[in-house]
Amino acid sequence: MKSEEIYLFLRNCLNQKGYSLSLSQAEFQVLKNRFPDDFPVFSAMDGDKVVALIATVRVARNILYVFISGYLPEYSSFSPIVLLTKEIYGFCQRNGIAILDLGTSLDHHGQQKPELLKFKKFLGGHVCTKVTYCKVFEEI
């Protein structure tokens, strides 16, 4: 699947829920094309139709981070994200990746999303502290 198709699918899925992607299509394409081995994308299909995608990032030799996911709402009863997470878990085992980081459970305002947190716990996830660093530039 081409990076632009992946991006458009994910963007449309997020837009339907009132969210937006944190990077542009051009930025996504650069990441996917420049670092294909560090940016695996997993898909669930119904024949030729994509019904769900999860884009991941290998942030370290032993850590795979779930960057963004999306699915078609009409397939929600099939739990496509659960199926894909199972596949990603197997990928991690086969490739010596010890940590599958399911990401934060916050909305775009930084507020906790209780249902998402519950879902990640259901998948076997553990709540842990997220440390964020940022560089502050001061004018002289």
N, CA, C and O atoms as a MOPAC input file, in Angstrom:
PM7 MOZYME 1SCF
protein

 N      0.84600 1    -1.17900 1     0.00000 1
 C      0.00000 1     0.00000 1     0.00000 1
 C      0.89000 1     1.24000 1     0.00000 1
 O      1.87200 1     1.29800 1     0.74000 1
 N      0.56200 1     2.20500 1    -0.80300 1
 C      1.35400 1     3.42900 1    -0.90900 1
 C      1.12000 1     4.32900 1     0.30500 1
 O      0.04900 1     4.32200 1     0.91200 1
 N      2.15500 1     5.10200 1     0.63800 1
 C      2.08000 1     5.95800 1     1.82400 1
 C      0.93500 1     6.96400 1     1.74000 1
 O      0.31500 1     7.27300 1     2.75700 1
 N      0.64100 1     7.48200 1     0.53900 1
 C     -0.46000 1     8.44600 1     0.43600 1
 C     -1.81200 1     7.78500 1     0.69200 1
 O     -2.70900 1     8.41600 1     1.25100 1
 N     -1.97000 1     6.51600 1     0.28900 1
 C     -3.21400 1     5.78800 1     0.55700 1
 C     -3.37000 1     5.52500 1     2.05900 1
 O     -4.46300 1     5.64200 1     2.61400 1
 N     -2.26800 1     5.17100 1     2.69400 1
 C     -2.28200 1     4.93800 1     4.14400 1
 C     -2.69500 1     6.21500 1     4.85800 1
 O     -3.57200 1     6.20300 1     5.72200 1
 N     -2.05000 1     7.31700 1     4.48600 1
 C     -2.32500 1     8.60300 1     5.12200 1
 C     -3.80000 1     8.99800 1     4.95400 1
 O     -4.45700 1     9.37900 1     5.92200 1
 N     -4.30500 1     8.90700 1     3.74300 1
 C     -5.68800 1     9.31900 1     3.48100 1
 C     -6.68400 1     8.45000 1     4.24500 1
 O     -7.67700 1     8.95700 1     4.76600 1
 N     -6.42600 1     7.15400 1     4.31300 1
 C     -7.31100 1     6.26400 1     5.06600 1
 C     -7.33400 1     6.68000 1     6.53600 1
 O     -8.40100 1     6.85300 1     7.12600 1
 N     -6.14700 1     6.83600 1     7.11800 1
 C     -6.07000 1     7.20200 1     8.53600 1
 C     -6.69200 1     8.57600 1     8.79000 1
 O     -7.41600 1     8.76200 1     9.76800 1
 N     -6.41100 1     9.52500 1     7.91800 1
 C     -6.97700 1    10.86800 1     8.08000 1
 C     -8.50200 1    10.82400 1     8.04100 1
 O     -9.16200 1    11.46200 1     8.86100 1
 N     -9.05900 1    10.08100 1     7.10200 1
 C    -10.51500 1     9.98600 1     6.99400 1
 C    -11.13100 1     9.32100 1     8.22200 1
 O    -12.17700 1     9.75200 1     8.70600 1
 N    -10.48300 1     8.27400 1     8.72500 1
 C    -10.98800 1     7.60300 1     9.93000 1
 C    -10.98700 1     8.55900 1    11.12100 1
 O    -11.95300 1     8.61000 1    11.88200 1
 N     -9.91100 1     9.30800 1    11.27600 1
 C     -9.82300 1    10.25000 1    12.39700 1
 C    -10.80300 1    11.40000 1    12.23400 1
 O    -11.43200 1    11.82300 1    13.20400 1
 N    -10.93900 1    11.91400 1    11.00600 1
 C    -11.87400 1    13.01000 1    10.76300 1
 C    -13.29800 1    12.62600 1    11.13100 1
 O    -14.05100 1    13.45400 1    11.64400 1
 N    -13.67800 1    11.37000 1    10.87100 1
 C    -15.02600 1    10.90400 1    11.21200 1
 C    -15.27800 1    10.95200 1    12.71500 1
 O    -16.42100 1    11.04700 1    13.16100 1
 N    -14.19300 1    10.88400 1    13.49500 1
 C    -14.31500 1    10.93400 1    14.95800 1
 C    -14.05300 1    12.33300 1    15.50600 1
 O    -14.05700 1    12.53700 1    16.72000 1
 N    -13.82500 1    13.29700 1    14.61300 1
 C    -13.58800 1    14.66500 1    15.04300 1
 C    -12.15000 1    14.97300 1    15.40100 1
 O    -11.88000 1    15.98400 1    16.04900 1
 N    -11.21400 1    14.11600 1    14.99100 1
 C     -9.79300 1    14.31500 1    15.27700 1
 C     -9.03300 1    14.59300 1    13.98400 1
 O     -9.55500 1    14.41100 1    12.88400 1
 N     -7.79700 1    15.03400 1    14.14300 1
 C     -6.94100 1    15.25100 1    12.97600 1
 C     -5.58700 1    14.59500 1    13.22100 1
 O     -5.20700 1    14.32800 1    14.36100 1
 N     -4.87800 1    14.34400 1    12.14500 1
 C     -3.53300 1    13.78100 1    12.25900 1
 C     -2.56100 1    14.85700 1    12.71300 1
 O     -2.74400 1    16.04000 1    12.42400 1
 N     -1.53000 1    14.43400 1    13.42300 1
 C     -0.56000 1    15.38000 1    13.97300 1
 C      0.54800 1    15.72900 1    12.99000 1
 O      1.46200 1    16.48000 1    13.33100 1
 N      0.47900 1    15.19600 1    11.77500 1
 C      1.47700 1    15.52800 1    10.76900 1
 C      0.80400 1    15.58800 1     9.41500 1
 O     -0.26600 1    15.01800 1     9.20300 1
 N      1.45900 1    16.29500 1     8.49900 1
 C      0.90600 1    16.47900 1     7.16200 1
 C      1.15100 1    15.23100 1     6.31800 1
 O      1.91300 1    14.34200 1     6.69700 1
 N      0.49100 1    15.19000 1     5.17100 1
 C      0.68200 1    14.06700 1     4.26500 1
 C      2.12800 1    14.01200 1     3.78700 1
 O      2.69800 1    12.92600 1     3.67800 1
 N      2.72700 1    15.15800 1     3.50300 1
 C      4.12200 1    15.19600 1     3.05700 1
 C      5.05600 1    14.67400 1     4.14400 1
 O      5.98600 1    13.92300 1     3.84900 1
 N      4.82200 1    15.06200 1     5.39500 1
 C      5.65500 1    14.58600 1     6.50300 1
 C      5.51400 1    13.08000 1     6.67600 1
 O      6.50200 1    12.37900 1     6.90100 1
 N      4.29300 1    12.58700 1     6.57200 1
 C      4.04600 1    11.15300 1     6.68500 1
 C      4.78700 1    10.39200 1     5.58500 1
 O      5.41400 1     9.36600 1     5.84500 1
 N      4.70900 1    10.90100 1     4.36100 1
 C      5.37800 1    10.24400 1     3.23500 1
 C      6.89300 1    10.21300 1     3.42700 1
 O      7.53500 1     9.20800 1     3.12400 1
 N      7.46200 1    11.29600 1     3.92300 1
 C      8.90700 1    11.32800 1     4.16800 1
 C      9.28900 1    10.24900 1     5.17300 1
 O     10.24300 1     9.50400 1     4.94600 1
 N      8.56300 1    10.15800 1     6.27400 1
 C      8.85700 1     9.14500 1     7.28600 1
 C      8.74100 1     7.73500 1     6.71500 1
 O      9.63600 1     6.90700 1     6.88300 1
 N      7.63500 1     7.48000 1     6.04500 1
 C      7.38000 1     6.12700 1     5.52700 1
 C      8.38500 1     5.74800 1     4.44600 1
 O      8.84100 1     4.60600 1     4.39900 1
 N      8.73400 1     6.68900 1     3.58300 1
 C      9.63300 1     6.39200 1     2.46800 1
 C     11.10200 1     6.37500 1     2.87800 1
 O     11.87900 1     5.57000 1     2.36500 1
 N     11.48400 1     7.24700 1     3.78800 1
 C     12.87800 1     7.33800 1     4.20100 1
 C     13.26700 1     6.26100 1     5.20600 1
 O     14.41300 1     5.81100 1     5.23600 1
 N     12.30600 1     5.85200 1     6.02700 1
 C     12.58200 1     4.86900 1     7.08200 1
 C     11.60200 1     3.69500 1     7.01900 1
 O     10.90700 1     3.42800 1     7.99900 1
 N     11.53400 1     2.99700 1     5.89700 1
 C     10.51700 1     1.94000 1     5.75600 1
 C     10.64500 1     0.82000 1     6.78900 1
 O      9.63300 1     0.26400 1     7.21300 1
 N     11.85700 1     0.48100 1     7.19900 1
 C     12.03600 1    -0.59400 1     8.17600 1
 C     11.66200 1    -0.16400 1     9.58900 1
 O     11.39600 1    -1.00800 1    10.44600 1
 N     11.64100 1     1.14200 1     9.83600 1
 C     11.31900 1     1.66800 1    11.16200 1
 C      9.89400 1     2.19900 1    11.24700 1
 O      9.50500 1     2.77400 1    12.26300 1
 N      9.11900 1     2.01000 1    10.19400 1
 C      7.77500 1     2.57100 1    10.12400 1
 C      6.79700 1     1.53200 1     9.56400 1
 O      6.11200 1     1.79500 1     8.57500 1
 N      6.72900 1     0.33500 1    10.20400 1
 C      5.83100 1    -0.69000 1     9.66500 1
 C      4.35900 1    -0.32500 1     9.84300 1
 O      3.94900 1     0.22900 1    10.86300 1
 N      3.58500 1    -0.65500 1     8.81800 1
 C      2.14300 1    -0.41800 1     8.83800 1
 C      1.45100 1    -1.77100 1     8.69800 1
 O      1.82200 1    -2.58300 1     7.85000 1
 N      0.45500 1    -2.00100 1     9.52700 1
 C     -0.28200 1    -3.25200 1     9.54600 1
 C     -1.71000 1    -2.97400 1     9.09000 1
 O     -2.30600 1    -1.96300 1     9.46200 1
 N     -2.25500 1    -3.88500 1     8.27800 1
 C     -3.58800 1    -3.65000 1     7.72700 1
 C     -4.48600 1    -4.86400 1     7.89000 1
 O     -4.02700 1    -6.00600 1     7.89900 1
 N     -5.78000 1    -4.59000 1     8.01900 1
 C     -6.81100 1    -5.61800 1     8.00500 1
 C     -7.63700 1    -5.37000 1     6.75000 1
 O     -8.03700 1    -4.24300 1     6.46000 1
 N     -7.87900 1    -6.43500 1     6.02500 1
 C     -8.54300 1    -6.32000 1     4.73000 1
 C     -9.82900 1    -7.13500 1     4.70400 1
 O     -9.96900 1    -8.13200 1     5.41300 1
 N    -10.75100 1    -6.69300 1     3.88200 1
 C    -11.94400 1    -7.45800 1     3.52100 1
 C    -11.86700 1    -7.58600 1     2.00500 1
 O    -12.36100 1    -6.72900 1     1.27300 1
 N    -11.24500 1    -8.66400 1     1.54500 1
 C    -10.95400 1    -8.79500 1     0.12300 1
 C     -9.90600 1    -7.77500 1    -0.25400 1
 O     -8.80400 1    -7.78100 1     0.29500 1
 N    -10.23600 1    -6.90200 1    -1.18000 1
 C     -9.32100 1    -5.83800 1    -1.60800 1
 C     -9.53100 1    -4.54000 1    -0.83000 1
 O     -8.81800 1    -3.56100 1    -1.05300 1
 N    -10.48300 1    -4.52800 1     0.06000 1
 C    -10.85400 1    -3.31200 1     0.79000 1
 C    -10.11800 1    -3.23400 1     2.12300 1
 O    -10.16200 1    -4.17000 1     2.92100 1
 N     -9.44100 1    -2.10900 1     2.35800 1
 C     -8.79300 1    -1.86100 1     3.64800 1
 C     -9.88000 1    -1.49300 1     4.64900 1
 O    -10.68100 1    -0.59200 1     4.40200 1
 N     -9.90400 1    -2.19500 1     5.78400 1
 C    -10.90200 1    -1.88800 1     6.80900 1
 C    -10.27000 1    -1.31500 1     8.06900 1
 O    -10.95200 1    -0.68700 1     8.87900 1
 N     -8.94800 1    -1.53300 1     8.24000 1
 C     -8.26100 1    -0.98500 1     9.41300 1
 C     -6.76500 1    -0.92600 1     9.13700 1
 O     -6.21200 1    -1.75300 1     8.41300 1
 N     -6.13000 1     0.07300 1     9.73200 1
 C     -4.68100 1     0.24100 1     9.63100 1
 C     -4.12400 1     0.65500 1    10.98200 1
 O     -4.76800 1     1.37400 1    11.74500 1
 N     -2.91700 1     0.18700 1    11.26100 1
 C     -2.16300 1     0.68900 1    12.40500 1
 C     -0.75700 1     1.00100 1    11.90000 1
 O     -0.05100 1     0.11700 1    11.41200 1
 N     -0.36000 1     2.26500 1    12.02200 1
 C      0.99600 1     2.68400 1    11.67800 1
 C      1.81400 1     2.69800 1    12.96300 1
 O      1.39800 1     3.26600 1    13.97300 1
 N      2.97900 1     2.06500 1    12.91000 1
 C      3.84900 1     1.98300 1    14.07900 1
 C      5.20100 1     2.60000 1    13.75700 1
 O      5.53800 1     2.83000 1    12.59600 1
 N      5.96600 1     2.86100 1    14.80900 1
 C      7.30800 1     3.41500 1    14.65400 1
 C      8.24500 1     2.62700 1    15.55600 1
 O      7.98600 1     2.46000 1    16.74800 1
 N      9.32200 1     2.15100 1    14.98300 1
 C     10.33800 1     1.47100 1    15.80200 1
 C     11.24100 1     2.56300 1    16.35600 1
 O     12.12100 1     3.07200 1    15.66100 1
 N     11.01200 1     2.91400 1    17.61000 1
 C     11.71900 1     4.03800 1    18.22800 1
 C     13.06200 1     3.64000 1    18.81100 1
 O     13.91200 1     4.49300 1    19.06800 1
 N     13.25300 1     2.35100 1    19.01800 1
 C     14.52200 1     1.80500 1    19.50200 1
 C     14.56300 1     0.34600 1    19.07200 1
 O     13.56500 1    -0.20100 1    18.60300 1
 N     15.70700 1    -0.26800 1    19.23200 1
 C     15.87000 1    -1.65600 1    18.80400 1
 C     14.80300 1    -2.55700 1    19.41000 1
 O     14.33100 1    -3.48700 1    18.75600 1
 N     14.42000 1    -2.28900 1    20.65900 1
 C     13.49000 1    -3.17400 1    21.35800 1
 C     12.14500 1    -2.53300 1    21.70000 1
 O     11.42000 1    -3.03900 1    22.55700 1
 N     11.80500 1    -1.41300 1    21.03100 1
 C     10.53000 1    -0.73700 1    21.30900 1
 C      9.82100 1    -0.40500 1    20.00100 1
 O     10.38500 1     0.23400 1    19.11300 1
 N      8.57100 1    -0.85400 1    19.90400 1
 C      7.70600 1    -0.49700 1    18.78000 1
 C      6.54900 1     0.31600 1    19.34300 1
 O      5.86400 1    -0.12000 1    20.26800 1
 N      6.33800 1     1.49200 1    18.78200 1
 C      5.32000 1     2.42700 1    19.25700 1
 C      4.14600 1     2.45900 1    18.28100 1
 O      4.33900 1     2.62700 1    17.07700 1
 N      2.93500 1     2.29800 1    18.80100 1
 C      1.73400 1     2.42900 1    17.98300 1
 C      1.48800 1     3.91700 1    17.78800 1
 O      1.07400 1     4.62100 1    18.71000 1
 N      1.74800 1     4.38000 1    16.57900 1
 C      1.68200 1     5.80900 1    16.27800 1
 C      0.25800 1     6.27500 1    16.00300 1
 O     -0.20800 1     7.25000 1    16.59400 1
 N     -0.43200 1     5.57600 1    15.10500 1
 C     -1.78900 1     5.99900 1    14.74700 1
 C     -2.55100 1     4.79400 1    14.20000 1
 O     -1.98300 1     3.92000 1    13.54500 1
 N     -3.84000 1     4.77400 1    14.48300 1
 C     -4.66600 1     3.68100 1    13.97100 1
 C     -6.00600 1     4.23100 1    13.51700 1
 O     -6.42500 1     5.31800 1    13.91500 1
 N     -6.65500 1     3.46100 1    12.68600 1
 C     -7.97900 1     3.83200 1    12.22500 1
 C     -8.67900 1     2.63900 1    11.60800 1
 O     -8.03900 1     1.70800 1    11.11900 1
 N    -10.00100 1     2.67800 1    11.63700 1
 C    -10.77900 1     1.60300 1    11.03600 1
 C    -12.10000 1     2.17100 1    10.53700 1
 O    -12.56200 1     3.21600 1    10.99500 1
 N    -12.69300 1     1.45700 1     9.58900 1
 C    -13.99800 1     1.85200 1     9.08200 1
 C    -15.05700 1     1.51300 1    10.12800 1
 O    -15.10400 1     0.38500 1    10.61700 1
 N    -15.89700 1     2.46800 1    10.47100 1
 C    -16.88000 1     2.25400 1    11.54400 1
 C    -17.79700 1     1.05000 1    11.29800 1
 O    -18.21200 1     0.38200 1    12.24400 1
 N    -18.10500 1     0.78000 1    10.05100 1
 C    -19.01600 1    -0.33400 1     9.75800 1
 C    -18.39600 1    -1.70800 1    10.07000 1
 O    -19.08700 1    -2.72600 1    10.03400 1
 N    -17.09000 1    -1.72900 1    10.37500 1
 C    -16.40700 1    -2.96800 1    10.73600 1
 C    -16.10800 1    -3.06300 1    12.23800 1
 O    -15.39700 1    -3.97100 1    12.66700 1
 N    -16.63600 1    -2.15300 1    13.02300 1
 C    -16.29800 1    -2.12000 1    14.45000 1
 C    -16.70500 1    -3.40800 1    15.17200 1
 O    -16.03700 1    -3.81500 1    16.12200 1
 N    -17.78400 1    -4.05000 1    14.73800 1
 C    -18.21600 1    -5.28200 1    15.41300 1
 C    -17.21200 1    -6.42500 1    15.23500 1
 O    -17.26000 1    -7.41100 1    15.97000 1
 N    -16.31000 1    -6.29800 1    14.26800 1
 C    -15.27700 1    -7.31300 1    14.03900 1
 C    -14.00300 1    -7.04000 1    14.84400 1
 O    -13.06400 1    -7.83500 1    14.81400 1
 N    -13.97500 1    -5.92700 1    15.55500 1
 C    -12.81200 1    -5.52900 1    16.36600 1
 C    -11.50400 1    -5.58800 1    15.57100 1
 O    -10.57400 1    -6.28500 1    15.97700 1
 N    -11.41700 1    -4.87100 1    14.45300 1
 C    -10.21900 1    -4.96700 1    13.61700 1
 C     -8.94300 1    -4.48000 1    14.30400 1
 O     -7.85700 1    -4.96200 1    13.98300 1
 N     -9.05100 1    -3.55200 1    15.22600 1
 C     -7.85300 1    -3.07100 1    15.92500 1
 C     -7.32200 1    -4.15600 1    16.86500 1
 O     -6.11000 1    -4.28000 1    17.04100 1
 N     -8.21600 1    -4.93800 1    17.46800 1
 C     -7.78100 1    -6.05200 1    18.31000 1
 C     -7.03700 1    -7.07600 1    17.45400 1
 O     -5.97400 1    -7.55800 1    17.84600 1
 N     -7.58700 1    -7.40700 1    16.29700 1
 C     -6.93800 1    -8.36700 1    15.39700 1
 C     -5.56200 1    -7.86900 1    14.95800 1
 O     -4.59500 1    -8.63100 1    14.94300 1
 N     -5.47900 1    -6.59500 1    14.60400 1
 C     -4.19500 1    -6.04000 1    14.17800 1
 C     -3.19300 1    -5.98600 1    15.32600 1
 O     -2.00200 1    -6.22800 1    15.12700 1
 N     -3.66700 1    -5.67200 1    16.51000 1
 C     -2.76300 1    -5.62900 1    17.66600 1
 C     -2.18100 1    -7.01500 1    17.92900 1
 O     -1.01400 1    -7.14400 1    18.29900 1
 N     -2.98200 1    -8.03100 1    17.73900 1
 C     -2.48100 1    -9.40300 1    17.88000 1
 C     -1.37200 1    -9.65700 1    16.86000 1
 O     -0.35300 1   -10.25900 1    17.19800 1
 N     -1.55300 1    -9.21200 1    15.63600 1
 C     -0.53400 1    -9.37800 1    14.59900 1
 C      0.73700 1    -8.59400 1    14.94200 1
 O      1.85000 1    -9.07600 1    14.73000 1
 N      0.55900 1    -7.39800 1    15.46500 1
 C      1.72000 1    -6.57800 1    15.84600 1
 C      2.47500 1    -7.24500 1    16.99200 1
 O      3.70500 1    -7.24900 1    17.01200 1
 N      1.74500 1    -7.79900 1    17.93000 1
 C      2.36800 1    -8.51600 1    19.04400 1
 C      3.23600 1    -9.66300 1    18.51400 1
 O      4.36800 1    -9.84300 1    18.96300 1
 N      2.71200 1   -10.43200 1    17.56700 1
 C      3.47600 1   -11.50900 1    16.93900 1
 C      4.69300 1   -10.98500 1    16.20400 1
 O      5.76300 1   -11.58900 1    16.26200 1
 N      4.53800 1    -9.86100 1    15.51000 1
 C      5.65700 1    -9.21300 1    14.81900 1
 C      6.75700 1    -8.86900 1    15.81700 1
 O      7.93900 1    -9.09300 1    15.55700 1
 N      6.35400 1    -8.32100 1    16.96100 1
 C      7.33000 1    -7.97000 1    17.99900 1
 C      8.06200 1    -9.20800 1    18.49400 1
 O      9.28300 1    -9.18600 1    18.65000 1
 N      7.33200 1   -10.28100 1    18.73800 1
 C      7.96700 1   -11.51000 1    19.20300 1
 C      8.96300 1   -12.04900 1    18.18000 1
 O     10.06700 1   -12.45300 1    18.54500 1
 N      8.58600 1   -12.05800 1    16.91000 1
 C      9.46500 1   -12.58200 1    15.85300 1
 C     10.69700 1   -11.71500 1    15.62400 1
 O     11.71000 1   -12.20000 1    15.12000 1
 N     10.62000 1   -10.44300 1    15.98900 1
 C     11.70500 1    -9.51300 1    15.70500 1
 C     12.45900 1    -9.03900 1    16.94200 1
 O     13.20000 1    -8.05800 1    16.87300 1
 N     12.28300 1    -9.71300 1    18.05800 1
 C     13.03000 1    -9.38500 1    19.26000 1
 C     12.68900 1    -8.03200 1    19.86200 1
 O     13.53500 1    -7.39700 1    20.49100 1
 N     11.45300 1    -7.59200 1    19.67000 1
 C     11.00500 1    -6.31200 1    20.22100 1
 C     10.31100 1    -6.59600 1    21.55100 1
 O      9.26300 1    -7.24200 1    21.58700 1
 N     10.89500 1    -6.11300 1    22.63700 1
 C     10.40800 1    -6.44400 1    23.97400 1
 C      9.23100 1    -5.58500 1    24.42300 1
 O      8.42500 1    -6.02700 1    25.24200 1
 N      9.11900 1    -4.36200 1    23.89900 1
 C      8.08300 1    -3.43800 1    24.36600 1
 C      7.22500 1    -2.97800 1    23.18700 1
 O      7.72900 1    -2.45000 1    22.19600 1
 N      5.92700 1    -3.19200 1    23.32400 1
 C      4.95200 1    -2.63700 1    22.38600 1
 C      4.27100 1    -1.49400 1    23.11900 1
 O      3.43500 1    -1.71400 1    23.99500 1
 N      4.63500 1    -0.28100 1    22.75400 1
 C      4.10100 1     0.92300 1    23.39000 1
 C      2.78900 1     1.28600 1    22.70700 1
 O      2.78300 1     1.67400 1    21.53900 1
 N      1.67800 1     1.16000 1    23.42800 1
 C      0.36200 1     1.44000 1    22.85700 1
 C      0.03500 1     2.92700 1    22.83100 1
 O     -1.03400 1     3.31400 1    22.35800 1
 N      0.92600 1     3.75600 1    23.32700 1
 C      0.73200 1     5.19900 1    23.27800 1
 C     -0.13100 1     5.71700 1    24.41700 1
 O     -0.60800 1     4.96400 1    25.26600 1
 N     -0.31000 1     7.01800 1    24.40100 1
 C     -1.10300 1     7.66500 1    25.44800 1
 C     -2.58800 1     7.45400 1    25.18700 1
 O     -2.98600 1     7.05900 1    24.09100 1
 N     -3.38200 1     7.71400 1    26.17500 1
 C     -4.84100 1     7.62000 1    26.05500 1
 C     -5.43700 1     9.00000 1    26.30500 1
 O     -6.37000 1     9.16600 1    27.09000 1
 N     -4.87000 1     9.98100 1    25.61600 1
 C     -5.29600 1    11.36700 1    25.77400 1
 C     -5.91800 1    11.87900 1    24.48500 1
 O     -5.55900 1    11.43200 1    23.39500 1
 N     -6.84700 1    12.81500 1    24.60900 1
 C     -7.39500 1    13.44800 1    23.41400 1
 C     -6.49500 1    14.60200 1    22.98300 1
 O     -5.44500 1    14.83100 1    23.58200 1
 N     -6.90300 1    15.32300 1    21.95100 1
 C     -6.08400 1    16.40700 1    21.41400 1
 C     -5.98900 1    17.61300 1    22.34800 1
 O     -5.25800 1    18.56200 1    22.06500 1
 N     -6.72300 1    17.58000 1    23.45800 1
 C     -6.62600 1    18.64200 1    24.47000 1
 C     -5.82000 1    18.18100 1    25.68400 1
 O     -5.69100 1    18.91300 1    26.66500 1
 N     -5.27700 1    16.95900 1    25.61100 1
 C     -4.49800 1    16.42300 1    26.72100 1
 C     -5.34300 1    15.81100 1    27.82700 1
 O     -4.83100 1    15.49800 1    28.90200 1
 N     -6.63600 1    15.63800 1    27.56800 1
 C     -7.53900 1    15.06000 1    28.56100 1
 C     -7.59200 1    13.54100 1    28.41300 1
 O     -7.56900 1    13.01400 1    27.30000 1
 N     -7.66300 1    12.85000 1    29.53800 1
 C     -7.73700 1    11.39400 1    29.55400 1
 C     -8.97400 1    10.91500 1    28.80100 1
 O    -10.05400 1    11.48900 1    28.93900 1
 N     -8.80900 1     9.85500 1    28.00300 1
 C     -9.92500 1     9.20900 1    27.31200 1
 C    -10.16000 1     7.86400 1    28.01500 1
 O     -9.51500 1     6.87000 1    27.68100 1
 N    -11.08000 1     7.83000 1    28.98500 1
 C    -11.28100 1     6.63300 1    29.80600 1
 C    -11.58000 1     5.37200 1    29.00100 1
 O    -11.08600 1     4.29800 1    29.34200 1
 N    -12.37300 1     5.48000 1    27.94700 1
 C    -12.71500 1     4.29000 1    27.16100 1
 C    -11.49600 1     3.75200 1    26.41600 1
 O    -11.33900 1     2.53800 1    26.28000 1
 N    -10.64000 1     4.64200 1    25.93700 1
 C     -9.42200 1     4.20000 1    25.25200 1
 C     -8.47000 1     3.54400 1    26.24200 1
 O     -7.85000 1     2.52800 1    25.92700 1
 N     -8.35100 1     4.10900 1    27.42300 1
 C     -7.51000 1     3.51600 1    28.46300 1
 C     -8.02400 1     2.12100 1    28.83300 1
 O     -7.23900 1     1.18400 1    28.98200 1
 N     -9.32900 1     1.99300 1    28.97700 1
 C     -9.94800 1     0.69800 1    29.28400 1
 C     -9.65800 1    -0.30900 1    28.16900 1
 O     -9.34400 1    -1.46700 1    28.44400 1
 N     -9.76200 1     0.12600 1    26.91800 1
 C     -9.49800 1    -0.74000 1    25.76500 1
 C     -8.05800 1    -1.23500 1    25.77700 1
 O     -7.80800 1    -2.41900 1    25.55200 1
 N     -7.11400 1    -0.34500 1    26.03600 1
 C     -5.69800 1    -0.72800 1    26.04800 1
 C     -5.39400 1    -1.68600 1    27.19400 1
 O     -4.56700 1    -2.58600 1    27.04400 1
 N     -6.04400 1    -1.50400 1    28.32000 1
 C     -5.88900 1    -2.45300 1    29.42700 1
 C     -6.44800 1    -3.81200 1    29.02600 1
 O     -5.86100 1    -4.84700 1    29.34200 1
 N     -7.58400 1    -3.81000 1    28.32800 1
 C     -8.19600 1    -5.04200 1    27.83700 1
 C     -7.23700 1    -5.79900 1    26.91700 1
 O     -7.21300 1    -7.02900 1    26.91500 1
 N     -6.45500 1    -5.06200 1    26.14300 1
 C     -5.47900 1    -5.67700 1    25.24000 1
 C     -4.27400 1    -6.25400 1    25.98200 1
 O     -3.45400 1    -6.95500 1    25.38900 1
 N     -4.16800 1    -5.96000 1    27.27400 1
 C     -3.03600 1    -6.44400 1    28.06500 1
 C     -2.03500 1    -5.36000 1    28.38900 1
 O     -0.96900 1    -5.63300 1    28.94000 1
 N     -2.37700 1    -4.12700 1    28.04700 1
 C     -1.48300 1    -3.00600 1    28.31800 1
 C     -1.41500 1    -2.67100 1    29.79100 1
 O     -2.33100 1    -2.96400 1    30.55900 1
 N     -0.31600 1    -2.05500 1    30.16500 1
 C     -0.10100 1    -1.60700 1    31.54300 1
 C      0.06500 1    -0.09000 1    31.54100 1
 O      0.74000 1     0.46300 1    30.67300 1
 N     -0.54100 1     0.56600 1    32.49300 1
 C     -0.39200 1     2.01500 1    32.63500 1
 C      0.99800 1     2.29700 1    33.18900 1
 O      1.42900 1     1.67300 1    34.15900 1
 N      1.68700 1     3.23200 1    32.57300 1
 C      3.00300 1     3.62400 1    33.07000 1
 C      3.19500 1     5.12200 1    32.84000 1
 O      2.46700 1     5.75100 1    32.07100 1
 N      4.17500 1     5.66400 1    33.51400 1
 C      4.45400 1     7.08900 1    33.43500 1
 C      5.01700 1     7.45200 1    32.06900 1
 O      5.86300 1     6.74400 1    31.52400 1
 N      4.53900 1     8.55600 1    31.52900 1
 C      5.06200 1     9.07300 1    30.27400 1
 C      5.87200 1    10.31800 1    30.60200 1
 O      5.35800 1    11.27900 1    31.17300 1
 N      7.13200 1    10.28400 1    30.23500 1
 C      8.00500 1    11.42800 1    30.45800 1
 C      8.17000 1    12.15600 1    29.12800 1
 O      8.46900 1    11.53900 1    28.10600 1
 N      7.97600 1    13.45900 1    29.15000 1
 C      8.11500 1    14.26800 1    27.94600 1
 C      9.17100 1    15.33800 1    28.17700 1
 O      9.16000 1    16.03400 1    29.19200 1
 N     10.07000 1    15.45500 1    27.23300 1
 C     11.10600 1    16.49000 1    27.29200 1
 C     10.87500 1    17.47500 1    26.15900 1
 O     10.44800 1    17.09600 1    25.06900 1
 N     11.15800 1    18.72300 1    26.42200 1
 C     11.07900 1    19.71300 1    25.36600 1
 C     12.18300 1    20.74000 1    25.57000 1
 O     12.63000 1    20.98800 1    26.69000 1
 N     12.59600 1    21.31000 1    24.49700 1
 C     13.63700 1    22.33800 1    24.50400 1
 C     12.94400 1    23.68900 1    24.41900 1
 O     12.15300 1    23.93800 1    23.51000 1
 N     13.24700 1    24.54900 1    25.36800 1
 C     12.68500 1    25.89600 1    25.38000 1
 C     13.77100 1    26.86300 1    24.93500 1
 O     14.84400 1    26.92400 1    25.53700 1
 N     13.49200 1    27.60900 1    23.89200 1
 C     14.44300 1    28.59200 1    23.38400 1
 C     14.05300 1    29.95600 1    23.92200 1
 O     12.91000 1    30.39200 1    23.78700 1
 N     15.00400 1    30.60800 1    24.52100 1
 C     14.74400 1    31.92600 1    25.07200 1
 C     15.47200 1    32.97600 1    24.24300 1
 O     16.59300 1    32.76000 1    23.78100 1
 N     14.81700 1    34.10600 1    24.06700 1
 C     15.46000 1    35.19900 1    23.34700 1
 C     16.45200 1    35.89500 1    24.24700 1
 O     16.21100 1    36.07000 1    25.44200 1
 N     17.55800 1    36.28800 1    23.67300 1
 C     18.60700 1    36.97000 1    24.45500 1
 C     18.46800 1    38.46300 1    24.27300 1
 O     19.24700 1    39.22900 1    24.84000 1

